[in-house]
Amino acid sequence: EMETFFFLCSFPQGAALIRMLANFMGHSVFQMGLQDYLTIHKYGNAARNDLWNTLSKALKRVGKSVNIQEVMDQWTLQMGYPVITILGNETTDNVIVISQARFVYDSDAKPKDPALGDNSYLWQIPLTIAVGNTSHISSEAIIWVSNKSEHHRIPALEEASWLLGNINQTGYFRVNYDVRNWRLLIGQLTRNHEVISVSNRAGLIDDAFNLARAGYLPQNIPLEVIRYLSEEKDFLPWHAASRALYPLDKLLDRTENYNIFNEYILRQVASMYLKLGWPTNNLNKSLVQASYQHEELRREVIMLACSFGNKHCHQQAATLISDWISSNRNRIPLNVRDIVYCTGVSLMDEDVWEFIWMKFHSTTAVSEKKILLEALTCSDDRNLLNRLLNLSLNSEVVLDQDAIDVIIHVARNPHGRDLAWKFFREKWKILNAR
């Protein structure tokens, strides 16, 4: 049963569901129920339903009646997760329409079993919701959404107010809105983004890009959501944006209007890149450490700047690589080495590629070896990419478990996309036998 459960509900999903469960129960009640469960079943065996039943009893003790097993079975035994859509009802004041559906990236995909069509999926969803305006956001309220579509009255909803669902991203679902509400949220981010919490800003960015990718939203909405990003000082929203922008960059890099997209992203990144700068060394040659979040933000911004072609970022990477080659001392800060290596290999001549290849062979540090190998796939030279692909077949040169990474990373390189696909087809029998 455990194998089946974890097959259906992977570890990351399990963590997200437990977080959602703790949030709608209340953390103190959840902890009390968990302690009861461990006490009752100590030195013994327990099934999944034993946990759900014990948590239901804990809720009853504080005067709440929720069948945890009924709720959680829908989340753990059904495929995927839902998207909630919140629409303003234009005919009735303070009433909104909330609907749910299974979130899919390809709405045209046909299920193998017709009985498992998207209309058969239904969840009991603890939707947290808040109302905000230019200077204030209300405390959150919880609405249980159990049907395909429901009407709910929101007392504090005014003409200029916006709605925000899934507060602090505690629910395992995406939230979509009508275009008017998206526009109000975009306006709020532009005027004063700090009214909306850091985790909610990250959630809005992540939802907007993924909803647009899946066809639920016009493509311009997520790009307008990140229009405020030059003022963003926290790591999580930048991380959410970068995770979405890299795949989008790969989709657009050969289109006619790619330069417009590229320049737009560079404008969002420019001011924060100049403000944060690069990691520096003090007089004792040790890296000056800021907070973890600050260093992660700096790394995220540097990666975006170099990836999208910021000239200063390219120059800095080339300078650091040149210093390493001339002095044979690697003074590149550890947390940006992968960015510098990749940028240097991409921009500089074949000698740099050969230098990185030599270092790949000579280093014994597994983590450094992995970074160097990935950097070799960043070259703009198709001959070098072909050479690397063929070298990856030799297990004495590239370990068997790393060979597939070479193909994947060459495929992510616009100059190597077709090479990787051709190589994969031609060498399939060899690769499959390894």
Secondary structure as GFF3:
##gff-version 3
##sequence-region A 1 434
A	DSSP	alpha_helix	2	8	.	.	.	ID=ss1
A	DSSP	alpha_helix	11	25	.	.	.	ID=ss2
A	DSSP	alpha_helix	27	40	.	.	.	ID=ss3
A	DSSP	alpha_helix	48	61	.	.	.	ID=ss4
A	DSSP	alpha_helix	68	77	.	.	.	ID=ss5
A	DSSP	beta_strand	82	88	.	.	.	ID=ss6
A	DSSP	beta_strand	95	102	.	.	.	ID=ss7
A	DSSP	three_ten_helix	114	116	.	.	.	ID=ss8
A	DSSP	three_ten_helix	118	120	.	.	.	ID=ss9
A	DSSP	beta_strand	125	132	.	.	.	ID=ss10
A	DSSP	beta_strand	141	145	.	.	.	ID=ss11
A	DSSP	beta_strand	149	153	.	.	.	ID=ss12
A	DSSP	beta_strand	162	165	.	.	.	ID=ss13
A	DSSP	three_ten_helix	167	169	.	.	.	ID=ss14
A	DSSP	beta_strand	174	177	.	.	.	ID=ss15
A	DSSP	alpha_helix	179	192	.	.	.	ID=ss16
A	DSSP	three_ten_helix	193	195	.	.	.	ID=ss17
A	DSSP	alpha_helix	198	213	.	.	.	ID=ss18
A	DSSP	alpha_helix	220	225	.	.	.	ID=ss19
A	DSSP	three_ten_helix	226	231	.	.	.	ID=ss20
A	DSSP	alpha_helix	235	252	.	.	.	ID=ss21
A	DSSP	alpha_helix	258	276	.	.	.	ID=ss22
A	DSSP	alpha_helix	292	307	.	.	.	ID=ss23
A	DSSP	alpha_helix	311	327	.	.	.	ID=ss24
A	DSSP	three_ten_helix	334	336	.	.	.	ID=ss25
A	DSSP	alpha_helix	337	347	.	.	.	ID=ss26
A	DSSP	alpha_helix	350	362	.	.	.	ID=ss27
A	DSSP	alpha_helix	366	376	.	.	.	ID=ss28
A	DSSP	alpha_helix	382	391	.	.	.	ID=ss29
A	DSSP	alpha_helix	400	412	.	.	.	ID=ss30
A	DSSP	alpha_helix	417	426	.	.	.	ID=ss31
A	DSSP	alpha_helix	428	433	.	.	.	ID=ss32
###
